[in-house]
């Protein structure tokens, strides 16, 4: 079995390869750059703290999976990820038609996965740094997920207002839904709730 740090290095190499591949000819270069600001900050934070604050393999794997999903969205822009075309090519059927969807739902998936995949690493962080116990060890990851989801929606709105035009619309990605931000936050919260309920059950 490889060491803990070697495992983290493998995940880092795999993510680096995916990042480079998806950085080549993204659909909208400016939107791709905006989408990767927070990714760069998170990767730098993990690299800077891993010697003094090493998380579990489970946590690093969950963070890795979320970042991979995000990079797919950044490459195409979230509103234009051709997941339905991929599913149609594999199965011969349209997921959107089967579900009666009129919009691209990749952004909804990733907001849900943010809560589902990131709540456990957040729980581990709170347990070790704040030394929370019991109820708070499950509530704080849910609370943090909801608050960061709200902050991200505000960040998206501010960036869209600042840049405007096609770039602002591509980054905001509401696809005409006035409740887009609310649904995104609700899905992130639902994902985190499921993750914490599953953790408590296990």
N, CA, C and O of each residue as an XYZ file, in Angstrom:
808
protein
N       0.848     -1.201      0.000
C       0.000      0.000      0.000
C       0.881      1.248      0.000
O       1.849      1.342      0.755
N       0.530      2.198     -0.855
C       1.333      3.415     -0.930
C       1.083      4.278      0.296
O       0.039      4.178      0.940
N       2.061      5.132      0.611
C       1.937      5.989      1.778
C       0.847      7.044      1.567
O       0.388      7.295      0.453
N       0.462      7.639      2.680
C      -0.589      8.663      2.652
C      -0.190      9.823      1.749
O      -0.987     10.276      0.928
N       1.029     10.299      1.897
C       1.480     11.446      1.089
C       1.637     11.060     -0.380
O       1.391     11.878     -1.266
N       2.044      9.826     -0.642
C       2.142      9.358     -2.032
C       0.770      9.308     -2.677
O       0.611      9.640     -3.851
N      -0.226      8.889     -1.893
C      -1.601      8.854     -2.393
C      -2.064     10.257     -2.775
O      -2.684     10.457     -3.819
N      -1.752     11.227     -1.911
C      -2.099     12.619     -2.208
C      -1.368     13.098     -3.455
O      -1.938     13.829     -4.265
N      -0.117     12.696     -3.616
C       0.659     13.084     -4.797
C       0.051     12.504     -6.069
O       0.021     13.167     -7.105
N      -0.436     11.262     -5.991
C      -1.082     10.632     -7.152
C      -2.339     11.394     -7.528
O      -2.569     11.683     -8.702
N      -3.161     11.721     -6.523
C      -4.364     12.514     -6.800
C      -4.001     13.858     -7.417
O      -4.655     14.321     -8.352
N      -2.954     14.478     -6.888
C      -2.519     15.763     -7.431
C      -2.069     15.651     -8.878
O      -2.367     16.521     -9.697
N      -1.346     14.571     -9.191
C      -0.882     14.368    -10.569
C      -2.049     14.110    -11.510
O      -2.084     14.638    -12.621
N      -3.001     13.302    -11.068
C      -4.176     13.022    -11.892
C      -4.986     14.290    -12.136
O      -5.431     14.547    -13.254
N      -5.173     15.082    -11.078
C      -5.916     16.323    -11.259
C      -5.151     17.288    -12.152
O      -5.751     17.980    -12.975
N      -3.834     17.341    -11.995
C      -3.023     18.210    -12.850
C      -3.156     17.843    -14.321
O      -3.261     18.719    -15.178
N      -3.151     16.531    -14.613
C      -3.294     16.084    -15.997
C      -4.669     16.458    -16.547
O      -4.786     16.925    -17.680
N      -5.716     16.248    -15.730
C      -7.066     16.625    -16.158
C      -7.172     18.131    -16.361
O      -7.768     18.595    -17.333
N      -6.593     18.885    -15.440
C      -6.644     20.349    -15.523
C      -5.993     20.845    -16.805
O      -6.545     21.700    -17.497
N      -4.820     20.308    -17.121
C      -4.115     20.719    -18.342
C      -4.942     20.370    -19.570
O      -5.085     21.186    -20.481
N      -5.489     19.152    -19.596
C      -6.288     18.730    -20.743
C      -7.503     19.617    -20.958
O      -7.826     19.972    -22.091
N      -8.176     19.974    -19.872
C      -9.383     20.796    -19.988
C      -9.068     22.281    -20.100
O      -9.946     23.081    -20.423
N      -7.821     22.651    -19.836
C      -7.415     24.046    -20.013
C      -7.154     24.373    -21.480
O      -7.114     25.539    -21.872
N      -6.976     23.324    -22.286
C      -6.729     23.522    -23.713
C      -8.046     23.825    -24.423
O      -8.984     23.028    -24.383
N      -8.100     24.944    -25.047
C      -9.243     25.365    -25.850
C     -10.586     25.242    -25.130
O     -11.498     24.591    -25.638
N     -10.718     25.858    -23.958
C     -12.044     25.879    -23.326
C     -13.009     26.687    -24.182
O     -12.587     27.488    -25.016
N     -14.295     26.476    -23.975
C     -15.290     27.140    -24.818
C     -15.202     28.659    -24.708
O     -15.284     29.366    -25.712
N     -15.036     29.157    -23.483
C     -14.872     30.598    -23.258
C     -13.693     30.790    -22.315
O     -13.801     30.522    -21.119
N     -12.564     31.255    -22.853
C     -11.342     31.372    -22.061
C     -11.525     32.255    -20.839
O     -11.053     31.907    -19.756
N     -12.200     33.392    -20.984
C     -12.366     34.307    -19.847
C     -13.196     33.656    -18.742
O     -12.874     33.797    -17.562
N     -14.254     32.949    -19.113
C     -15.077     32.259    -18.126
C     -14.276     31.163    -17.446
O     -14.391     30.981    -16.234
N     -13.471     30.435    -18.196
C     -12.621     29.399    -17.630
C     -11.688     29.982    -16.580
O     -11.479     29.384    -15.525
N     -11.132     31.144    -16.869
C     -10.224     31.780    -15.913
C     -10.962     32.165    -14.627
O     -10.439     31.969    -13.530
N     -12.168     32.708    -14.759
C     -12.958     33.054    -13.579
C     -13.293     31.813    -12.755
O     -13.211     31.829    -11.527
N     -13.669     30.742    -13.443
C     -14.060     29.516    -12.752
C     -12.894     28.889    -11.992
O     -13.109     28.141    -11.038
N     -11.658     29.188    -12.406
C     -10.495     28.539    -11.801
C      -9.833     29.362    -10.703
O      -8.840     28.921    -10.125
N     -10.354     30.538    -10.405
C      -9.772     31.341     -9.328
C      -9.853     30.610     -7.998
O      -8.847     30.463     -7.303
N     -11.057     30.147     -7.641
C     -11.232     29.463     -6.367
C     -10.535     28.104     -6.349
O     -10.067     27.654     -5.304
N     -10.470     27.456     -7.506
C      -9.755     26.173     -7.599
C      -8.284     26.377     -7.276
O      -7.697     25.614     -6.509
N      -7.691     27.411     -7.865
C      -6.274     27.699     -7.615
C      -6.022     27.970     -6.139
O      -5.036     27.493     -5.577
N      -6.905     28.731     -5.512
C      -6.752     29.039     -4.092
C      -6.834     27.772     -3.238
O      -6.057     27.603     -2.298
N      -7.781     26.878     -3.568
C      -7.937     25.641     -2.805
C      -6.735     24.727     -2.977
O      -6.250     24.153     -2.002
N      -6.250     24.584     -4.203
C      -5.093     23.717     -4.461
C      -3.856     24.249     -3.748
O      -3.093     23.477     -3.167
N      -3.655     25.560     -3.788
C      -2.519     26.163     -3.088
C      -2.641     25.925     -1.583
O      -1.651     25.612     -0.922
N      -3.850     26.071     -1.042
C      -4.067     25.861      0.393
C      -3.752     24.421      0.791
O      -3.122     24.188      1.822
N      -4.189     23.448     -0.023
C      -3.906     22.042      0.274
C      -2.412     21.769      0.209
O      -1.860     21.088      1.073
N      -1.753     22.307     -0.827
C      -0.317     22.087     -0.976
C       0.468     22.724      0.168
O       1.471     22.173      0.622
N       0.007     23.887      0.632
C       0.731     24.612      1.671
C       0.548     24.011      3.056
O       1.400     24.184      3.927
N      -0.563     23.303      3.263
C      -0.880     22.826      4.619
C      -0.761     21.321      4.792
O      -0.918     20.821      5.906
N      -0.487     20.584      3.715
C      -0.573     19.131      3.827
C       0.472     18.530      4.764
O       0.256     17.441      5.295
N       1.598     19.212      4.981
C       2.622     18.675      5.878
C       2.222     18.810      7.343
O       2.510     17.935      8.160
N       1.560     19.911      7.664
C       1.165     20.161      9.054
C      -0.272     19.733      9.338
O      -0.647     19.528     10.493
N      -1.081     19.598      8.274
C      -2.496     19.284      8.466
C      -2.933     18.319      7.373
O      -3.551     18.709      6.382
N      -2.597     17.060      7.578
C      -2.879     16.035      6.575
C      -4.270     15.455      6.824
O      -4.545     14.914      7.896
N      -5.139     15.573      5.825
C      -6.484     15.013      5.932
C      -6.459     13.525      5.591
O      -5.429     12.997      5.171
N      -7.581     12.860      5.771
C      -7.677     11.439      5.456
C      -7.720     11.219      3.946
O      -7.990     12.143      3.177
N      -7.451      9.990      3.539
C      -7.541      9.659      2.112
C      -8.965      9.844      1.603
O      -9.175     10.276      0.470
N      -9.935      9.519      2.439
C     -11.330      9.703      2.039
C     -11.594     11.162      1.712
O     -12.194     11.469      0.682
N     -11.150     12.063      2.576
C     -11.393     13.489      2.352
C     -10.710     13.979      1.085
O     -11.321     14.686      0.284
N      -9.464     13.613      0.900
C      -8.755     14.058     -0.305
C      -9.405     13.489     -1.569
O      -9.467     14.169     -2.593
N      -9.880     12.263     -1.502
C     -10.543     11.661     -2.664
C     -11.827     12.414     -2.997
O     -12.112     12.675     -4.166
N     -12.601     12.764     -1.969
C     -13.850     13.496     -2.191
C     -13.582     14.878     -2.779
O     -14.289     15.315     -3.687
N     -12.564     15.566     -2.267
C     -12.196     16.881     -2.815
C     -11.763     16.732     -4.269
O     -12.143     17.538     -5.118
N     -10.973     15.710     -4.557
C     -10.507     15.438     -5.921
C     -11.681     15.230     -6.874
O     -11.698     15.794     -7.969
N     -12.659     14.429     -6.468
C     -13.817     14.172     -7.329
C     -14.603     15.452     -7.600
O     -15.032     15.695     -8.728
N     -14.790     16.266     -6.567
C     -15.516     17.517     -6.779
C     -14.769     18.438     -7.740
O     -15.377     19.024     -8.636
N     -13.464     18.569     -7.561
C     -12.686     19.453     -8.433
C     -12.710     18.958     -9.882
O     -12.717     19.765    -10.811
N     -12.722     17.648    -10.077
C     -12.798     17.101    -11.443
C     -14.112     17.498    -12.101
O     -14.124     17.922    -13.257
N     -15.219     17.364    -11.373
C     -16.519     17.774    -11.905
C     -16.523     19.259    -12.241
O     -17.035     19.671    -13.282
N     -15.948     20.054    -11.352
C     -15.915     21.502    -11.573
C     -15.114     21.851    -12.830
O     -15.499     22.747    -13.581
N     -14.010     21.152    -13.057
C     -13.182     21.462    -14.225
C     -13.900     21.148    -15.529
O     -13.702     21.837    -16.529
N     -14.735     20.108    -15.525
C     -15.558     19.824    -16.715
C     -16.493     21.004    -16.976
O     -16.628     21.454    -18.114
N     -17.137     21.503    -15.918
C     -18.024     22.654    -16.057
C     -17.282     23.893    -16.514
O     -17.803     24.671    -17.313
N     -16.059     24.085    -16.009
C     -15.277     25.256    -16.393
C     -14.863     25.190    -17.859
O     -14.796     26.215    -18.538
N     -14.586     23.982    -18.346
C     -14.144     23.831    -19.740
C     -15.244     24.222    -20.728
O     -14.994     24.938    -21.697
N     -16.455     23.747    -20.475
C     -17.558     23.981    -21.409
C     -18.400     25.213    -21.051
O     -19.158     25.700    -21.890
N     -18.282     25.709    -19.852
C     -19.202     26.541    -19.088
C     -20.331     25.625    -18.630
O     -20.760     24.728    -19.356
N     -20.797     25.870    -17.423
C     -21.755     24.958    -16.805
C     -23.036     24.800    -17.617
O     -23.628     23.722    -17.640
N     -23.462     25.863    -18.278
C     -24.731     25.809    -19.014
C     -24.621     25.046    -20.323
O     -25.635     24.772    -20.964
N     -23.377     24.691    -20.739
C     -23.208     24.075    -22.048
C     -22.484     22.732    -21.997
O     -22.045     22.234    -23.034
N     -22.352     22.142    -20.821
C     -21.725     20.810    -20.749
C     -22.631     19.814    -21.489
O     -23.804     19.681    -21.142
N     -22.108     19.121    -22.493
C     -22.971     18.272    -23.336
C     -23.231     16.887    -22.747
O     -23.065     15.879    -23.434
N     -23.635     16.837    -21.490
C     -23.867     15.545    -20.838
C     -24.983     14.760    -21.533
O     -24.930     13.533    -21.608
N     -26.001     15.479    -22.045
C     -27.109     14.775    -22.681
C     -26.656     14.105    -23.972
O     -27.113     13.012    -24.305
N     -25.760     14.763    -24.695
C     -25.214     14.161    -25.918
C     -24.360     12.937    -25.574
O     -24.384     11.938    -26.293
N     -23.609     13.016    -24.478
C     -22.799     11.862    -24.060
C     -23.697     10.682    -23.690
O     -23.432      9.550    -24.093
N     -24.746     10.941    -22.935
C     -25.656      9.869    -22.528
C     -26.372      9.282    -23.737
O     -26.567      8.070    -23.824
N     -26.762     10.151    -24.671
C     -27.424      9.674    -25.887
C     -26.486      8.781    -26.700
O     -26.911      7.771    -27.261
N     -25.195      9.166    -26.759
C     -24.215      8.369    -27.507
C     -24.002      6.996    -26.857
O     -23.778      6.006    -27.553
N     -24.074      6.942    -25.523
C     -23.843      5.688    -24.799
C     -25.069      4.772    -24.785
O     -24.957      3.553    -24.907
N     -26.247      5.398    -24.633
C     -27.462      4.596    -24.426
C     -28.470      4.684    -25.566
O     -29.366      3.849    -25.680
N     -28.316      5.698    -26.405
C     -29.295      5.903    -27.465
C     -30.517      6.661    -27.009
O     -31.461      6.832    -27.781
N     -30.521      7.126    -25.756
C     -31.669      7.845    -25.201
C     -31.230      9.173    -24.595
O     -30.089      9.325    -24.157
N     -32.144     10.118    -24.579
C     -31.877     11.438    -24.009
C     -32.346     11.483    -22.562
O     -33.509     11.199    -22.275
N     -31.448     11.838    -21.654
C     -31.819     11.984    -20.246
C     -32.771     13.168    -20.064
O     -33.748     13.081    -19.321
N     -32.475     14.271    -20.746
C     -33.326     15.451    -20.627
C     -34.758     15.165    -21.067
O     -35.711     15.585    -20.410
N     -34.907     14.445    -22.188
C     -36.247     14.107    -22.665
C     -36.946     13.164    -21.691
O     -38.138     13.317    -21.426
N     -36.215     12.197    -21.160
C     -36.809     11.236    -20.229
C     -37.278     11.916    -18.947
O     -38.293     11.535    -18.364
N     -36.520     12.937    -18.514
C     -36.860     13.639    -17.275
C     -37.761     14.844    -17.508
O     -38.253     15.444    -16.552
N     -37.981     15.203    -18.769
C     -38.800     16.364    -19.081
C     -38.108     17.677    -18.789
O     -38.768     18.674    -18.496
N     -36.774     17.692    -18.866
C     -36.002     18.899    -18.570
C     -35.897     19.769    -19.807
O     -35.732     19.274    -20.922
N     -35.994     21.082    -19.594
C     -35.861     22.042    -20.684
C     -34.523     22.781    -20.651
O     -34.203     23.532    -21.572
N     -33.750     22.569    -19.597
C     -32.480     23.294    -19.441
C     -31.349     22.299    -19.195
O     -31.581     21.116    -18.948
N     -30.136     22.805    -19.269
C     -28.961     22.005    -18.949
C     -28.816     21.961    -17.424
O     -28.748     23.005    -16.776
N     -28.769     20.764    -16.860
C     -28.767     20.622    -15.403
C     -27.408     20.234    -14.820
O     -27.336     19.787    -13.675
N     -26.340     20.396    -15.584
C     -25.029     20.033    -15.049
C     -24.671     20.902    -13.847
O     -24.071     20.418    -12.887
N     -25.036     22.187    -13.896
C     -24.739     23.067    -12.763
C     -25.477     22.607    -11.506
O     -24.931     22.670    -10.405
N     -26.710     22.145    -11.671
C     -27.461     21.644    -10.525
C     -26.743     20.432     -9.908
O     -26.624     20.322     -8.688
N     -26.270     19.532    -10.771
C     -25.549     18.355    -10.298
C     -24.331     18.750     -9.475
O     -24.107     18.203     -8.395
N     -23.543     19.697     -9.977
C     -22.303     20.051     -9.290
C     -22.573     20.783     -7.980
O     -21.824     20.609     -7.019
N     -23.619     21.594     -7.918
C     -23.971     22.219     -6.641
C     -24.362     21.149     -5.620
O     -23.972     21.230     -4.455
N     -25.123     20.156     -6.048
C     -25.486     19.063     -5.159
C     -24.245     18.290     -4.716
O     -24.103     17.950     -3.541
N     -23.349     18.017     -5.665
C     -22.142     17.269     -5.353
C     -21.197     18.061     -4.461
O     -20.420     17.473     -3.709
N     -21.253     19.394     -4.535
C     -20.449     20.213     -3.624
C     -20.810     19.858     -2.185
O     -19.929     19.609     -1.362
N     -22.104     19.835     -1.886
C     -22.519     19.465     -0.545
C     -22.218     18.019     -0.224
O     -21.717     17.716      0.859
N     -22.515     17.122     -1.145
C     -22.353     15.685     -0.903
C     -20.888     15.295     -0.715
O     -20.567     14.479      0.149
N     -20.002     15.875     -1.523
C     -18.591     15.486     -1.494
C     -17.744     16.294     -0.521
O     -16.768     15.776      0.022
N     -18.097     17.546     -0.294
C     -17.241     18.409      0.519
C     -17.625     18.441      2.000
O     -16.828     18.887      2.825
N     -18.819     17.983      2.353
C     -19.243     18.049      3.757
C     -18.357     17.185      4.655
O     -18.023     17.596      5.766
N     -17.973     16.003      4.190
C     -17.137     15.138      5.023
C     -15.753     15.736      5.272
O     -15.311     15.751      6.421
N     -15.045     16.232      4.248
C     -13.778     16.914      4.534
C     -13.950     18.108      5.474
O     -13.089     18.365      6.315
N     -15.053     18.831      5.333
C     -15.318     19.946      6.245
C     -15.525     19.441      7.668
O     -15.043     20.050      8.623
N     -16.236     18.335      7.806
C     -16.431     17.745      9.135
C     -15.083     17.377      9.754
O     -14.839     17.649     10.930
N     -14.224     16.764      8.968
C     -12.905     16.390      9.474
C     -12.119     17.625      9.918
O     -11.422     17.604     10.933
N     -12.246     18.694      9.141
C     -11.570     19.951      9.488
C     -12.083     20.490     10.824
O     -11.292     20.855     11.693
N     -13.393     20.540     10.986
C     -13.971     21.065     12.222
C     -13.616     20.182     13.425
O     -13.350     20.695     14.512
N     -13.611     18.869     13.235
C     -13.277     17.969     14.335
C     -11.846     18.181     14.817
O     -11.565     18.112     16.014
N     -10.952     18.437     13.878
C      -9.544     18.535     14.240
C      -9.125     19.932     14.646
O      -8.293     20.087     15.540
N      -9.680     20.955     14.008
C      -9.262     22.327     14.304
C     -10.059     22.920     15.455
O      -9.487     23.449     16.408
N     -11.383     22.830     15.363
C     -12.237     23.400     16.409
C     -12.556     22.393     17.504
O     -13.135     22.748     18.531
N     -12.176     21.126     17.285
C     -12.411     20.054     18.256
C     -13.888     19.962     18.672
O     -14.216     19.751     19.839
N     -14.755     20.127     17.677
C     -16.193     20.018     17.955
C     -16.549     18.556     18.178
O     -15.850     17.656     17.714
N     -17.641     18.334     18.892
C     -18.078     16.978     19.179
C     -19.597     16.896     19.044
O     -20.293     17.910     19.075
N     -20.090     15.682     18.895
C     -21.522     15.452     18.884
C     -22.241     16.168     17.758
O     -21.801     16.167     16.608
N     -23.368     16.785     18.122
C     -24.238     17.457     17.164
C     -23.489     18.455     16.286
O     -23.726     18.524     15.080
N     -22.582     19.231     16.891
C     -21.889     20.283     16.145
C     -20.974     19.723     15.063
O     -20.716     20.392     14.062
N     -20.492     18.525     15.252
C     -19.658     17.907     14.236
C     -20.416     17.563     12.966
O     -19.816     17.354     11.912
N     -21.736     17.506     13.068
C     -22.573     17.259     11.897
C     -23.233     18.546     11.391
O     -23.439     18.719     10.189
N     -23.559     19.436     12.317
C     -24.256     20.664     11.933
C     -23.329     21.671     11.251
O     -23.718     22.282     10.255
N     -22.114     21.856     11.765
C     -21.224     22.878     11.218
C     -20.839     22.636      9.752
O     -20.782     23.602      8.991
N     -20.571     21.390      9.314
C     -20.329     21.188      7.877
C     -21.532     21.576      7.024
O     -21.369     22.158      5.951
N     -22.745     21.258      7.495
C     -23.958     21.663      6.778
C     -24.080     23.173      6.747
O     -24.375     23.754      5.702
N     -23.856     23.809      7.879
C     -23.931     25.259      7.976
C     -22.897     25.930      7.074
O     -23.204     26.899      6.380
N     -21.672     25.408      7.088
C     -20.600     25.982      6.270
C     -20.897     25.807      4.787
O     -20.622     26.699      3.984
N     -21.457     24.656      4.425
C     -21.818     24.421      3.024
C     -22.842     25.442      2.546
O     -22.699     26.012      1.464
N     -23.876     25.672      3.354
C     -24.911     26.635      2.981
C     -24.354     28.048      2.913
O     -24.691     28.798      1.997
N     -23.508     28.424      3.866
C     -22.977     29.789      3.870
C     -22.019     30.024      2.709
O     -22.052     31.090      2.095
N     -21.168     29.052      2.398
C     -20.255     29.224      1.264
C     -21.012     29.184     -0.059
O     -20.613     29.841     -1.020
N     -22.104     28.416     -0.117
C     -22.936     28.415     -1.326
C     -23.534     29.803     -1.551
O     -23.565     30.299     -2.677
N     -24.010     30.429     -0.462
C     -24.563     31.777     -0.574
C     -23.484     32.770     -0.992
O     -23.729     33.633     -1.835
N     -22.294     32.654     -0.409
C     -21.190     33.552     -0.775
C     -20.807     33.372     -2.240
O     -20.506     34.346     -2.930
N     -20.819     32.123     -2.715
C     -20.479     31.887     -4.119
C     -21.513     32.495     -5.054
O     -21.159     33.049     -6.095
N     -22.788     32.397     -4.693
C     -23.831     33.016     -5.519
C     -23.664     34.536     -5.557
O     -23.877     35.161     -6.595
N     -23.283     35.124     -4.425
C     -23.013     36.567     -4.398
C     -21.792     36.905     -5.242
O     -21.771     37.926     -5.930
N     -20.770     36.045     -5.188
C     -19.569     36.237     -5.997
C     -19.911     36.166     -7.482
O     -19.441     36.983     -8.273
N     -20.737     35.181     -7.858
C     -21.180     35.052     -9.252
C     -21.926     36.304     -9.705
O     -21.672     36.829    -10.790
N     -22.851     36.781     -8.864
C     -23.641     37.963     -9.193
C     -22.729     39.175     -9.371
O     -22.879     39.933    -10.329
N     -21.782     39.356     -8.444
C     -20.863     40.485     -8.540
C     -20.011     40.431     -9.796
O     -19.802     41.450    -10.455
N     -19.510     39.223    -10.135
C     -18.699     39.077    -11.339
C     -19.521     39.351    -12.596
O     -19.038     39.977    -13.538
N     -20.770     38.876    -12.602
C     -21.641     39.103    -13.761
C     -21.932     40.593    -13.924
O     -21.957     41.104    -15.043
N     -22.155     41.294    -12.797
C     -22.395     42.731    -12.849
C     -21.151     43.478    -13.317
O     -21.242     44.435    -14.086
N     -19.995     43.034    -12.848
C     -18.740     43.700    -13.183
C     -18.369     43.534    -14.652
O     -18.017     44.506    -15.322
N     -18.447     42.306    -15.149
C     -17.999     42.034    -16.515
C     -19.120     42.202    -17.538
O     -18.869     42.615    -18.670
N     -20.357     41.883    -17.146
C     -21.488     42.072    -18.044
C     -21.371     41.278    -19.332
O     -20.482     40.439    -19.477
N     -22.262     41.545    -20.255
C     -22.226     40.956    -21.590
C     -22.208     39.443    -21.603
O     -22.761     38.794    -20.715
N     -21.570     38.888    -22.616
C     -21.543     37.442    -22.819
C     -20.777     36.735    -21.704
O     -21.175     35.658    -21.261
N     -19.666     37.345    -21.246
C     -18.879     36.738    -20.184
C     -19.685     36.665    -18.894
O     -19.693     35.633    -18.224
N     -20.362     37.752    -18.545
C     -21.175     37.762    -17.330
C     -22.283     36.731    -17.374
O     -22.541     36.042    -16.387
N     -22.942     36.627    -18.531
C     -24.032     35.657    -18.683
C     -23.515     34.229    -18.626
O     -24.157     33.358    -18.037
N     -22.338     33.976    -19.246
C     -21.757     32.630    -19.251
C     -21.353     32.215    -17.841
O     -21.537     31.061    -17.452
N     -20.804     33.151    -17.079
C     -20.351     32.827    -15.734
C     -21.530     32.643    -14.783
O     -21.514     31.746    -13.940
N     -22.547     33.485    -14.916
C     -23.701     33.401    -14.033
C     -24.516     32.140    -14.317
O     -24.922     31.441    -13.388
N     -24.756     31.851    -15.589
C     -25.359     30.587    -15.995
C     -26.755     30.314    -15.467
O     -27.085     29.161    -15.190
N     -27.590     31.346    -15.320
C     -28.937     31.117    -14.779
C     -29.866     30.450    -15.779
O     -30.859     29.837    -15.388
N     -29.558     30.563    -17.054
C     -30.380     29.982    -18.130
C     -31.837     30.424    -18.025
O     -32.750     29.645    -18.299
N     -32.046     31.674    -17.629
C     -33.384     32.242    -17.595
C     -34.199     31.900    -16.367
O     -35.364     32.291    -16.287
N     -33.636     31.188    -15.407
C     -34.365     30.794    -14.195
C     -34.116     31.827    -13.096
O     -32.992     31.945    -12.607
N     -35.138     32.568    -12.706
C     -34.962     33.620    -11.700
C     -34.675     33.029    -10.315
O     -34.179     33.732     -9.435
N     -34.980     31.753    -10.120
C     -34.727     31.094     -8.835
C     -33.471     30.234     -8.878
O     -33.280     29.372     -8.020
N     -32.624     30.458     -9.855
C     -31.438     29.624    -10.047
C     -30.555     29.592     -8.802
O     -30.142     28.518     -8.365
N     -30.263     30.754     -8.229
C     -29.375     30.809     -7.064
C     -29.978     30.074     -5.872
O     -29.270     29.383     -5.140
N     -31.279     30.226     -5.682
C     -31.942     29.576     -4.558
C     -31.892     28.048     -4.704
O     -31.632     27.330     -3.738
N     -32.144     27.570     -5.914
C     -32.131     26.128     -6.152
C     -30.720     25.566     -5.984
O     -30.545     24.469     -5.452
N     -29.713     26.319     -6.440
C     -28.331     25.866     -6.292
C     -27.963     25.729     -4.814
O     -27.360     24.734     -4.413
N     -28.323     26.719     -4.013
C     -28.021     26.661     -2.581
C     -28.777     25.519     -1.908
O     -28.232     24.826     -1.049
N     -30.040     25.328     -2.302
C     -30.836     24.251     -1.719
C     -30.231     22.886     -2.041
O     -30.199     22.006     -1.181
N     -29.758     22.706     -3.259
C     -29.161     21.435     -3.649
C     -27.855     21.181     -2.910
O     -27.583     20.052     -2.502
N     -27.046     22.220     -2.735
C     -25.810     22.066     -1.970
C     -26.124     21.667     -0.537
O     -25.475     20.787      0.028
N     -27.124     22.321      0.048
C     -27.532     21.978      1.400
C     -28.056     20.559      1.499
O     -27.766     19.855      2.466
N     -28.829     20.130      0.504
C     -29.359     18.766      0.494
C     -28.234     17.743      0.397
O     -28.262     16.715      1.075
N     -27.247     18.025     -0.446
C     -26.101     17.112     -0.560
C     -25.344     16.983      0.742
O     -24.968     15.882      1.144
N     -25.117     18.128      1.414
C     -24.416     18.102      2.694
C     -25.227     17.368      3.770
O     -24.664     16.643      4.590
N     -26.543     17.559      3.761
C     -27.398     16.885      4.731
C     -27.334     15.367      4.537
O     -27.226     14.617      5.507
N     -27.400     14.923      3.289
C     -27.310     13.485      2.997
C     -25.966     12.937      3.458
O     -25.896     11.862      4.053
N     -24.888     13.691      3.176
C     -23.556     13.246      3.578
C     -23.434     13.113      5.084
O     -22.853     12.146      5.575
N     -23.977     14.077      5.827
C     -23.871     14.032      7.280
C     -24.779     12.951      7.880
O     -24.415     12.323      8.874
N     -25.941     12.733      7.290
C     -26.809     11.659      7.769
C     -26.141     10.296      7.530
O     -26.193      9.410      8.383
N     -25.516     10.147      6.361
C     -24.823      8.893      6.064
C     -23.628      8.707      6.994
O     -23.364      7.593      7.448
N     -22.909      9.782      7.280
C     -21.761      9.695      8.203
C     -22.224      9.317      9.600
O     -21.604      8.488     10.264
N     -23.313      9.925     10.040
C     -23.843      9.600     11.372
C     -24.300      8.159     11.438
O     -24.100      7.494     12.454
N     -24.912      7.662     10.366
C     -25.389      6.279     10.338
C     -24.234      5.289     10.358
O     -24.309      4.240     10.999
N     -23.173      5.631      9.654
C     -22.009      4.733      9.596
C     -21.249      4.740     10.908
O     -20.242      4.044     11.042
